[in-house]
C-alpha cells in the first residue's frame, strides 16, 4: 500500500504553489518588500517549510503573531528579518531581542519592557511602533501617539532601541470601496509624518494586508504583509477568486475511506438522526471529525469528493468521523475522499467549506488539527 493510502488523513501542502503565490504577490506589490505571514503554524500549513519556501521566492520578512512563534523560526535556523506583534506583559522580550527579532510596540508599557530587556541583553532592540488608525484593536491611539513617539525617541538616543518600523492594520480592506480604507490611509500618513518630524527614521512603513496588497496599491508603502493570499485563498469572495489574482490554493485535505456498507431505506445516520436515508443506499465513512478541525456547523452541508462525485456530509459531523451517502454508487475502503483543494479534479475548495459552515476560508485551513499530518510536496 502506498504512503498516501496508508494515512488516515493528510493535508498535502504544495510548496511550489506557495512559491508561485509569493512571486505573484510581489508582482502586485509595486516594488515594496513582502512579509510572509506565517502565524498560527502558517495558517495551518506548517510554519517552517512555508517560511523557507516564501524566502526562496523573494519574501524578505517573516511575520508572526506571538514571540514564541518567532523564536521557533529562529530555532529552526531561519534567518532574515522576523517580526512579531502580539505581546503581553512579562513576555520573552530579552529572548526575542537576542534572537534579532523585530518587536511591535503599541503602548508605553510595551516600550518600557523592550527597553529594560535591551539593557539586560546588552544590545539594541528593533522596534516597530504600531498605530491604531481605525481598526480599534492593537495599536496606539492618535491621542497617545505623541507620548509614545517621544519616549521611543528618548530610548533611541540612549541606544536602547532603534525604531525600525511604523505600521498599522486595515479594518475593512476586504470590502472594496469601504470608506474606512481611505480614512485609515489618511490617519496613517498623518501619524507617520508626525513620527518622522519627531526624528524617527523607519526602515519600513507598512499597512497593507493581503486584500490591500491585491486591491489598494496606494497602501503598499515600503512593505506589504501577506497572509491568507500567500496560501492561495482569496481574502474575500467580493475581491475575486484566487485564479483572478494568479493564486493557487496550497492545501489539499483528504482522507482514506474507512468503511463502505449497504443500508436500507429509513436508516438514521449519525447523532440525532438529522439525516435518514431516503432509499436503500451505500454509505462511506470518512475518518475526519471536529477534533480534526472539520466544522460541526457544516453538518449536512459540507462538500466532499468521493467516488468521482461531490457529495454532501450526511447528518452530523462527529468528533472523529462523518458519513456521506453515495446514493448507490460504489467505492472501496482506502479510496480517497477529498474535502478541499485547488479544485483541479472537481474537488471542493476551502471557500466552499467556509460557505457551508457560515465562516471564512481562513478559519477552515487554520483549524485543521495536529492529528492530521502535513505532507509537504514541491520542496
C-alpha positions as a Markdown table, in Angstrom:
| # | Residue | x | y | z |
|---|---|---|---|---|
| 1 | Unk | 0.0 | 0.0 | 0.0 |
| 2 | Unk | 1.4 | 3.4 | -0.9 |
| 3 | Unk | 2.1 | 6.1 | 1.8 |
| 4 | Unk | -0.9 | 8.2 | 0.7 |
| 5 | Unk | -3.4 | 5.3 | 1.0 |
| 6 | Unk | -1.9 | 4.2 | 4.4 |
| 7 | Unk | -2.7 | 7.5 | 6.1 |
| 8 | Unk | -6.0 | 8.0 | 7.8 |
| 9 | Unk | -5.9 | 11.6 | 6.6 |
| 10 | Unk | -3.4 | 14.1 | 5.2 |
| 11 | Unk | -3.1 | 17.8 | 4.5 |
| 12 | Unk | -0.9 | 18.0 | 1.4 |
| 13 | Unk | 0.9 | 21.3 | 1.2 |
| 14 | Unk | 2.1 | 22.3 | -2.2 |
| 15 | Unk | 5.2 | 24.4 | -1.6 |
| 16 | Unk | 5.7 | 25.0 | -5.4 |
| 17 | Unk | 2.3 | 26.7 | -5.4 |
| 18 | Unk | 3.2 | 28.7 | -2.3 |
| 19 | Unk | 6.4 | 30.0 | -4.0 |
| 20 | Unk | 4.4 | 30.9 | -7.1 |
| 21 | Unk | 1.9 | 32.8 | -5.0 |
| 22 | Unk | 4.7 | 34.8 | -3.3 |
| 23 | Unk | 6.0 | 35.7 | -6.7 |
| 24 | Unk | 2.5 | 36.7 | -7.9 |
| 25 | Unk | 2.0 | 38.9 | -4.8 |
| 26 | Unk | 5.4 | 40.5 | -5.3 |
| 27 | Unk | 4.5 | 41.4 | -8.8 |
| 28 | Unk | 1.5 | 43.3 | -7.4 |
| 29 | Unk | 3.4 | 45.0 | -4.6 |
| 30 | Unk | 4.7 | 47.8 | -6.7 |
| 31 | Unk | 8.3 | 47.5 | -5.6 |
| 32 | Unk | 7.5 | 47.1 | -1.9 |
| 33 | Unk | 9.1 | 44.3 | 0.1 |
| 34 | Unk | 7.0 | 41.4 | 1.1 |
| 35 | Unk | 6.5 | 40.0 | 4.6 |
| 36 | Unk | 5.3 | 36.4 | 4.6 |
| 37 | Unk | 3.0 | 36.0 | 7.5 |
| 38 | Unk | 3.4 | 32.5 | 9.0 |
| 39 | Unk | 1.5 | 32.9 | 12.3 |
| 40 | Unk | -0.7 | 30.1 | 13.6 |
| 41 | Unk | 1.7 | 27.5 | 12.0 |
| 42 | Unk | 1.5 | 29.3 | 8.7 |
| 43 | Unk | -2.3 | 29.3 | 8.7 |
| 44 | Unk | -2.3 | 25.6 | 9.4 |
| 45 | Unk | 0.2 | 24.8 | 6.6 |
| 46 | Unk | 3.4 | 24.3 | 8.6 |
| 47 | Unk | 5.4 | 27.4 | 9.6 |
| 48 | Unk | 9.0 | 26.3 | 9.0 |
| 49 | Unk | 8.6 | 24.7 | 5.5 |
| 50 | Unk | 6.3 | 27.5 | 4.3 |
| 51 | Unk | 8.7 | 30.2 | 5.7 |
| 52 | Unk | 11.6 | 28.7 | 3.9 |
| 53 | Unk | 9.6 | 28.4 | 0.6 |
| 54 | Unk | 8.5 | 32.1 | 0.9 |
| 55 | Unk | 12.0 | 33.3 | 1.5 |
| 56 | Unk | 13.2 | 31.3 | -1.5 |
| 57 | Unk | 10.5 | 33.0 | -3.6 |
| 58 | Unk | 11.6 | 36.5 | -2.7 |
| 59 | Unk | 10.0 | 37.4 | 0.6 |
| 60 | Unk | 12.4 | 39.4 | 2.8 |
| 61 | Unk | 10.5 | 39.4 | 6.1 |
| 62 | Unk | 8.6 | 36.8 | 8.1 |
| 63 | Unk | 5.8 | 37.8 | 10.3 |
| 64 | Unk | 4.2 | 36.0 | 13.3 |
| 65 | Unk | 1.7 | 37.0 | 16.0 |
| 66 | Unk | 3.4 | 35.7 | 19.1 |
| 67 | Unk | 7.0 | 35.9 | 20.1 |
| 68 | Unk | 7.0 | 32.1 | 20.7 |
| 69 | Unk | 6.2 | 31.6 | 17.0 |
| 70 | Unk | 9.0 | 33.9 | 16.0 |
| 71 | Unk | 11.5 | 32.2 | 18.3 |
| 72 | Unk | 10.6 | 28.9 | 16.8 |
| 73 | Unk | 11.5 | 30.1 | 13.4 |
| 74 | Unk | 14.9 | 31.2 | 14.7 |
| 75 | Unk | 15.4 | 27.8 | 16.5 |
| 76 | Unk | 14.7 | 26.1 | 13.1 |
| 77 | Unk | 17.6 | 28.1 | 11.6 |
| 78 | Unk | 15.6 | 30.6 | 9.6 |
| 79 | Unk | 17.5 | 33.9 | 9.0 |
| 80 | Unk | 16.4 | 37.2 | 7.6 |
| 81 | Unk | 14.1 | 39.7 | 9.2 |
| 82 | Unk | 11.4 | 38.3 | 11.6 |
| 83 | Unk | 8.7 | 40.5 | 13.2 |
| 84 | Unk | 6.2 | 39.5 | 15.9 |
| 85 | Unk | 3.4 | 41.8 | 17.2 |
| 86 | Unk | 1.2 | 40.1 | 19.9 |
| 87 | Unk | 2.8 | 40.8 | 23.2 |
| 88 | Unk | 1.6 | 40.6 | 26.8 |
| 89 | Unk | 3.3 | 41.9 | 29.9 |
| 90 | Unk | 6.2 | 39.7 | 31.0 |
| 91 | Unk | 6.7 | 38.2 | 27.6 |
| 92 | Unk | 10.1 | 36.9 | 26.3 |
| 93 | Unk | 11.4 | 40.3 | 25.3 |
| 94 | Unk | 15.0 | 39.6 | 26.0 |
| 95 | Unk | 15.0 | 36.3 | 24.1 |
| 96 | Unk | 13.4 | 38.0 | 21.1 |
| 97 | Unk | 15.9 | 40.8 | 21.2 |
| 98 | Unk | 18.8 | 38.4 | 21.5 |
| 99 | Unk | 17.4 | 36.4 | 18.5 |
| 100 | Unk | 17.4 | 39.6 | 16.3 |
| 101 | Unk | 13.6 | 39.6 | 16.1 |
| 102 | Unk | 11.8 | 42.9 | 15.4 |
| 103 | Unk | 9.2 | 43.5 | 18.1 |
| 104 | Unk | 6.0 | 45.6 | 17.9 |
| 105 | Unk | 5.0 | 48.2 | 20.5 |
| 106 | Unk | 1.5 | 49.6 | 20.8 |
| 107 | Unk | 1.8 | 51.4 | 24.2 |
| 108 | Unk | 4.2 | 52.7 | 26.8 |
| 109 | Unk | 4.2 | 49.5 | 28.9 |
| 110 | Unk | 5.5 | 47.5 | 26.0 |
| 111 | Unk | 8.1 | 50.1 | 25.0 |
| 112 | Unk | 9.4 | 50.1 | 28.6 |
| 113 | Unk | 9.6 | 46.3 | 28.8 |
| 114 | Unk | 11.5 | 46.3 | 25.5 |
| 115 | Unk | 13.9 | 49.0 | 26.8 |
| 116 | Unk | 14.5 | 47.0 | 30.0 |
| 117 | Unk | 15.1 | 43.8 | 28.1 |
| 118 | Unk | 17.5 | 45.5 | 25.8 |
| 119 | Unk | 19.5 | 46.7 | 28.8 |
| 120 | Unk | 19.6 | 43.1 | 30.1 |
| 121 | Unk | 20.7 | 41.8 | 26.7 |
| 122 | Unk | 23.3 | 44.5 | 26.2 |
| 123 | Unk | 22.0 | 45.2 | 22.7 |
| 124 | Unk | 19.6 | 47.5 | 20.9 |
| 125 | Unk | 16.0 | 46.4 | 20.4 |
| 126 | Unk | 14.5 | 46.7 | 17.0 |
| 127 | Unk | 11.0 | 48.2 | 17.5 |
| 128 | Unk | 8.0 | 48.8 | 15.2 |
| 129 | Unk | 5.6 | 51.4 | 16.6 |
| 130 | Unk | 2.0 | 50.4 | 15.8 |
| 131 | Unk | -0.7 | 53.0 | 15.2 |
| 132 | Unk | -4.4 | 52.4 | 15.7 |
| 133 | Unk | -5.6 | 54.1 | 12.6 |
| 134 | Unk | -9.2 | 52.8 | 13.0 |
| 135 | Unk | -9.2 | 49.1 | 13.5 |
| 136 | Unk | -9.8 | 49.6 | 17.2 |
| 137 | Unk | -7.7 | 46.5 | 18.2 |
| 138 | Unk | -4.0 | 46.6 | 18.9 |
| 139 | Unk | -2.1 | 49.8 | 18.2 |
| 140 | Unk | -1.6 | 53.3 | 19.8 |
| 141 | Unk | -4.5 | 55.8 | 19.6 |
| 142 | Unk | -3.7 | 59.0 | 17.8 |
| 143 | Unk | -4.2 | 61.0 | 21.0 |
| 144 | Unk | -1.5 | 58.9 | 22.7 |
| 145 | Unk | 0.9 | 58.8 | 19.7 |
| 146 | Unk | 3.0 | 61.9 | 20.7 |
| 147 | Unk | 3.8 | 60.4 | 24.1 |
| 148 | Unk | 4.8 | 57.0 | 22.6 |
| 149 | Unk | 6.9 | 58.6 | 19.9 |
| 150 | Unk | 8.6 | 61.0 | 22.4 |
| 151 | Unk | 9.5 | 58.1 | 24.7 |
| 152 | Unk | 10.7 | 56.0 | 21.8 |
| 153 | Unk | 12.9 | 58.8 | 20.6 |
| 154 | Unk | 14.4 | 59.2 | 24.0 |
| 155 | Unk | 15.1 | 55.4 | 24.1 |
| 156 | Unk | 16.7 | 55.7 | 20.6 |
| 157 | Unk | 19.0 | 58.4 | 21.9 |
| 158 | Unk | 20.2 | 56.2 | 24.7 |
| 159 | Unk | 20.8 | 53.3 | 22.3 |
| 160 | Unk | 18.2 | 51.1 | 23.9 |
| 161 | Unk | 16.0 | 50.8 | 20.8 |
| 162 | Unk | 16.0 | 51.5 | 17.1 |
| 163 | Unk | 12.6 | 52.3 | 15.6 |
| 164 | Unk | 12.8 | 50.2 | 12.5 |
| 165 | Unk | 9.1 | 50.3 | 11.5 |
| 166 | Unk | 5.9 | 52.3 | 11.7 |
| 167 | Unk | 2.8 | 50.3 | 10.9 |
| 168 | Unk | -0.9 | 49.8 | 11.2 |
| 169 | Unk | -3.6 | 47.4 | 10.1 |
| 170 | Unk | -6.8 | 47.8 | 8.0 |
| 171 | Unk | -10.3 | 47.0 | 9.3 |
| 172 | Unk | -12.2 | 46.6 | 6.0 |
| 173 | Unk | -9.7 | 46.2 | 3.2 |
| 174 | Unk | -11.6 | 43.1 | 2.1 |
| 175 | Unk | -14.7 | 45.2 | 1.4 |
| 176 | Unk | -14.0 | 47.1 | -1.8 |
| 177 | Unk | -14.8 | 50.8 | -1.5 |
| 178 | Unk | -15.4 | 50.8 | 2.2 |
| 179 | Unk | -14.9 | 54.4 | 3.4 |
| 180 | Unk | -12.7 | 53.3 | 6.3 |
| 181 | Unk | -10.0 | 52.4 | 3.8 |
| 182 | Unk | -9.3 | 55.9 | 2.7 |
| 183 | Unk | -9.8 | 57.2 | 6.2 |
| 184 | Unk | -7.2 | 54.8 | 7.7 |
| 185 | Unk | -4.8 | 55.7 | 4.9 |
| 186 | Unk | -5.1 | 59.4 | 5.9 |
| 187 | Unk | -4.6 | 58.8 | 9.6 |
| 188 | Unk | -1.6 | 56.5 | 8.9 |
| 189 | Unk | 0.1 | 59.1 | 6.7 |
| 190 | Unk | -0.5 | 61.8 | 9.4 |
| 191 | Unk | 0.9 | 59.6 | 12.2 |
| 192 | Unk | 3.9 | 58.6 | 10.1 |
| 193 | Unk | 4.5 | 62.2 | 9.3 |
| 194 | Unk | 4.3 | 63.1 | 13.0 |
| 195 | Unk | 6.8 | 60.4 | 14.0 |
| 196 | Unk | 9.2 | 61.3 | 11.2 |
| 197 | Unk | 9.1 | 65.0 | 12.1 |
| 198 | Unk | 10.0 | 64.0 | 15.6 |
| 199 | Unk | 13.1 | 62.3 | 14.3 |
| 200 | Unk | 12.0 | 58.7 | 13.7 |
| 201 | Unk | 13.7 | 57.3 | 10.6 |
| 202 | Unk | 12.0 | 53.9 | 10.0 |
| 203 | Unk | 13.3 | 51.3 | 7.6 |
| 204 | Unk | 9.8 | 50.3 | 6.7 |
| 205 | Unk | 6.3 | 51.8 | 6.8 |
| 206 | Unk | 3.7 | 49.1 | 6.4 |
| 207 | Unk | -0.1 | 49.0 | 6.3 |
| 208 | Unk | -1.2 | 46.6 | 3.6 |
| 209 | Unk | -2.5 | 43.1 | 4.4 |
| 210 | Unk | -3.5 | 40.5 | 1.8 |
| 211 | Unk | -6.6 | 42.3 | 0.5 |
| 212 | Unk | -4.9 | 45.7 | 0.4 |
| 213 | Unk | -1.9 | 44.2 | -1.4 |
| 214 | Unk | -4.2 | 43.0 | -4.1 |
| 215 | Unk | -6.5 | 46.0 | -4.4 |
| 216 | Unk | -5.2 | 49.1 | -2.7 |
| 217 | Unk | -1.9 | 49.9 | -4.3 |
| 218 | Unk | -1.7 | 53.3 | -2.6 |
| 219 | Unk | -1.3 | 51.4 | 0.7 |
| 220 | Unk | 1.8 | 49.4 | -0.2 |
| 221 | Unk | 4.4 | 51.9 | 1.2 |
| 222 | Unk | 7.7 | 50.0 | 1.9 |
| 223 | Unk | 6.4 | 46.6 | 2.8 |
| 224 | Unk | 3.2 | 44.5 | 2.4 |
| 225 | Unk | 2.2 | 41.8 | 4.8 |
| 226 | Unk | 0.6 | 38.8 | 3.0 |
| 227 | Unk | -1.0 | 36.1 | 5.0 |
| 228 | Unk | -4.0 | 34.2 | 3.5 |
| 229 | Unk | -3.3 | 35.2 | -0.1 |
| 230 | Unk | 0.1 | 33.5 | 0.1 |
| 231 | Unk | -1.7 | 30.3 | 0.8 |
| 232 | Unk | -3.7 | 30.7 | -2.4 |
| 233 | Unk | -7.0 | 31.7 | -0.7 |
| 234 | Unk | -8.8 | 34.9 | -1.7 |
| 235 | Unk | -9.2 | 37.3 | 1.3 |
| 236 | Unk | -12.8 | 37.9 | 0.2 |
| 237 | Unk | -15.1 | 36.5 | -2.5 |
| 238 | Unk | -16.0 | 40.1 | -3.2 |
| 239 | Unk | -12.5 | 40.8 | -4.3 |
| 240 | Unk | -12.2 | 37.9 | -6.7 |
| 241 | Unk | -11.3 | 34.2 | -6.8 |
| 242 | Unk | -7.7 | 33.0 | -6.2 |
| 243 | Unk | -7.4 | 32.5 | -10.0 |
| 244 | Unk | -8.4 | 36.1 | -10.6 |
| 245 | Unk | -5.2 | 37.1 | -8.8 |
| 246 | Unk | -3.0 | 34.4 | -10.2 |
| 247 | Unk | -3.0 | 32.5 | -7.0 |
| 248 | Unk | -3.4 | 28.7 | -6.3 |
| 249 | Unk | -4.6 | 27.1 | -3.1 |
| 250 | Unk | -1.7 | 25.4 | -1.3 |
| 251 | Unk | -3.5 | 22.9 | 0.9 |
| 252 | Unk | -5.4 | 19.8 | -0.1 |
| 253 | Unk | -7.2 | 17.9 | 2.7 |
| 254 | Unk | -8.1 | 14.3 | 2.1 |
| 255 | Unk | -8.8 | 11.1 | 4.0 |
| 256 | Unk | -9.0 | 7.4 | 3.3 |
| 257 | Unk | -12.5 | 6.0 | 3.3 |
| 258 | Unk | -12.7 | 3.8 | 6.4 |
| 259 | Unk | -15.8 | 1.7 | 5.7 |
| 260 | Unk | -18.3 | 1.2 | 2.9 |
| 261 | Unk | -21.7 | -0.5 | 3.6 |
| 262 | Unk | -25.2 | -1.0 | 2.3 |
| 263 | Unk | -28.1 | 0.2 | 4.4 |
| 264 | Unk | -31.8 | 0.1 | 3.9 |
| 265 | Unk | -34.2 | 2.9 | 3.4 |
| 266 | Unk | -35.1 | 4.9 | 6.5 |
| 267 | Unk | -31.8 | 4.3 | 8.2 |
| 268 | Unk | -30.8 | 7.1 | 10.6 |
| 269 | Unk | -27.3 | 8.5 | 10.2 |
| 270 | Unk | -25.0 | 9.9 | 12.9 |
| 271 | Unk | -26.1 | 11.6 | 16.2 |
| 272 | Unk | -29.6 | 12.8 | 16.4 |
| 273 | Unk | -30.6 | 11.1 | 13.1 |
| 274 | Unk | -30.8 | 14.5 | 11.3 |
| 275 | Unk | -30.4 | 12.6 | 8.1 |
| 276 | Unk | -32.3 | 9.5 | 7.2 |
| 277 | Unk | -31.6 | 7.5 | 4.0 |
| 278 | Unk | -34.5 | 8.1 | 1.5 |
| 279 | Unk | -33.9 | 4.7 | -0.1 |
| 280 | Unk | -31.6 | 1.7 | 0.1 |
| 281 | Unk | -28.1 | 3.1 | -0.5 |
| 282 | Unk | -24.4 | 2.9 | 0.1 |
| 283 | Unk | -22.6 | 4.8 | 2.8 |
| 284 | Unk | -19.0 | 5.7 | 3.1 |
| 285 | Unk | -17.3 | 6.6 | 6.4 |
| 286 | Unk | -14.8 | 9.4 | 6.3 |
| 287 | Unk | -12.4 | 9.3 | 9.3 |
| 288 | Unk | -12.2 | 13.0 | 10.0 |
| 289 | Unk | -14.3 | 15.0 | 12.5 |
| 290 | Unk | -14.5 | 18.2 | 14.5 |
| 291 | Unk | -11.5 | 17.1 | 16.6 |
| 292 | Unk | -9.5 | 17.3 | 13.3 |
| 293 | Unk | -11.0 | 20.8 | 12.6 |
| 294 | Unk | -13.9 | 19.8 | 10.4 |
| 295 | Unk | -16.6 | 22.3 | 11.3 |
| 296 | Unk | -19.6 | 20.8 | 13.0 |
| 297 | Unk | -21.6 | 23.7 | 11.6 |
| 298 | Unk | -21.1 | 22.1 | 8.2 |
| 299 | Unk | -23.1 | 19.1 | 9.2 |
| 300 | Unk | -25.5 | 18.2 | 6.4 |
| 301 | Unk | -23.8 | 20.8 | 4.1 |
| 302 | Unk | -20.1 | 20.1 | 3.8 |
| 303 | Unk | -19.0 | 19.0 | 0.3 |
| 304 | Unk | -16.7 | 16.0 | -0.3 |
| 305 | Unk | -15.4 | 14.4 | -3.5 |
| 306 | Unk | -15.8 | 10.6 | -3.2 |
| 307 | Unk | -16.1 | 8.0 | -5.9 |
| 308 | Unk | -15.9 | 10.6 | -8.7 |
| 309 | Unk | -18.7 | 12.9 | -7.5 |
| 310 | Unk | -19.1 | 15.7 | -4.9 |
| 311 | Unk | -21.3 | 14.5 | -2.1 |
| 312 | Unk | -22.6 | 16.2 | 1.0 |
| 313 | Unk | -21.9 | 15.3 | 4.6 |
| 314 | Unk | -24.9 | 13.1 | 5.7 |
| 315 | Unk | -26.0 | 14.0 | 9.1 |
| 316 | Unk | -23.8 | 15.4 | 11.9 |
| 317 | Unk | -20.1 | 15.7 | 11.8 |
| 318 | Unk | -18.9 | 13.7 | 14.9 |
| 319 | Unk | -15.6 | 14.1 | 16.8 |
| 320 | Unk | -13.6 | 11.7 | 14.6 |
| 321 | Unk | -15.8 | 10.9 | 11.6 |
| 322 | Unk | -18.6 | 11.7 | 9.3 |
| 323 | Unk | -20.7 | 9.8 | 6.7 |
| 324 | Unk | -21.5 | 10.5 | 3.1 |
| 325 | Unk | -24.4 | 8.9 | 1.2 |
| 326 | Unk | -23.1 | 7.5 | -2.1 |
| 327 | Unk | -26.6 | 7.1 | -3.4 |
| 328 | Unk | -26.0 | 3.6 | -4.6 |
| 329 | Unk | -22.5 | 4.3 | -6.1 |
| 330 | Unk | -19.7 | 2.1 | -5.1 |
| 331 | Unk | -16.2 | 2.6 | -3.7 |
| 332 | Unk | -13.8 | 0.7 | -1.5 |
| 333 | Unk | -12.2 | 1.1 | 1.9 |
| 334 | Unk | -9.0 | 3.1 | 1.3 |
| 335 | Unk | -10.4 | 5.1 | -1.5 |
| 336 | Unk | -9.6 | 8.8 | -1.4 |
| 337 | Unk | -12.2 | 11.3 | -0.1 |
| 338 | Unk | -11.1 | 14.9 | -0.8 |
| 339 | Unk | -12.6 | 17.6 | 1.3 |
| 340 | Unk | -11.0 | 20.6 | -0.3 |
| 341 | Unk | -8.1 | 21.5 | -2.6 |
| 342 | Unk | -7.4 | 23.7 | -5.6 |
| 343 | Unk | -10.4 | 22.4 | -7.5 |
| 344 | Unk | -8.5 | 20.9 | -10.4 |
| 345 | Unk | -10.1 | 17.5 | -10.1 |
| 346 | Unk | -13.5 | 18.8 | -9.4 |
| 347 | Unk | -13.0 | 18.7 | -5.6 |
| 348 | Unk | -14.5 | 21.4 | -3.4 |
| 349 | Unk | -12.4 | 24.4 | -2.2 |
| 350 | Unk | -11.8 | 25.8 | 1.2 |
| 351 | Unk | -14.1 | 28.7 | 0.3 |
| 352 | Unk | -17.0 | 26.2 | -0.4 |
| 353 | Unk | -16.4 | 24.7 | 3.1 |
| 354 | Unk | -16.5 | 28.2 | 4.5 |
| 355 | Unk | -19.9 | 28.9 | 2.9 |
| 356 | Unk | -21.2 | 25.5 | 4.2 |
| 357 | Unk | -20.0 | 26.4 | 7.8 |
| 358 | Unk | -21.0 | 30.1 | 7.6 |
| 359 | Unk | -17.4 | 31.2 | 8.2 |
| 360 | Unk | -14.4 | 32.4 | 6.3 |
| 361 | Unk | -11.8 | 30.2 | 4.5 |
| 362 | Unk | -9.1 | 31.5 | 6.9 |
| 363 | Unk | -10.8 | 29.5 | 9.6 |
| 364 | Unk | -11.2 | 26.4 | 7.5 |
| 365 | Unk | -7.5 | 25.9 | 6.9 |
| 366 | Unk | -6.2 | 27.2 | 10.3 |
| 367 | Unk | -8.4 | 24.9 | 12.3 |
| 368 | Unk | -7.2 | 21.6 | 10.8 |
| 369 | Unk | -5.8 | 19.9 | 13.8 |
| 370 | Unk | -2.5 | 18.2 | 14.7 |
| 371 | Unk | -3.9 | 14.7 | 14.2 |
| 372 | Unk | -3.8 | 15.4 | 10.5 |
| 373 | Unk | -0.2 | 15.1 | 9.2 |
| 374 | Unk | 1.1 | 17.9 | 6.9 |
| 375 | Unk | 2.8 | 16.3 | 3.9 |
| 376 | Unk | 4.9 | 18.9 | 2.2 |
| 377 | Unk | 5.5 | 18.4 | -1.6 |
| 378 | Unk | 7.2 | 20.6 | -4.2 |
| 379 | Unk | 10.2 | 21.4 | -1.9 |
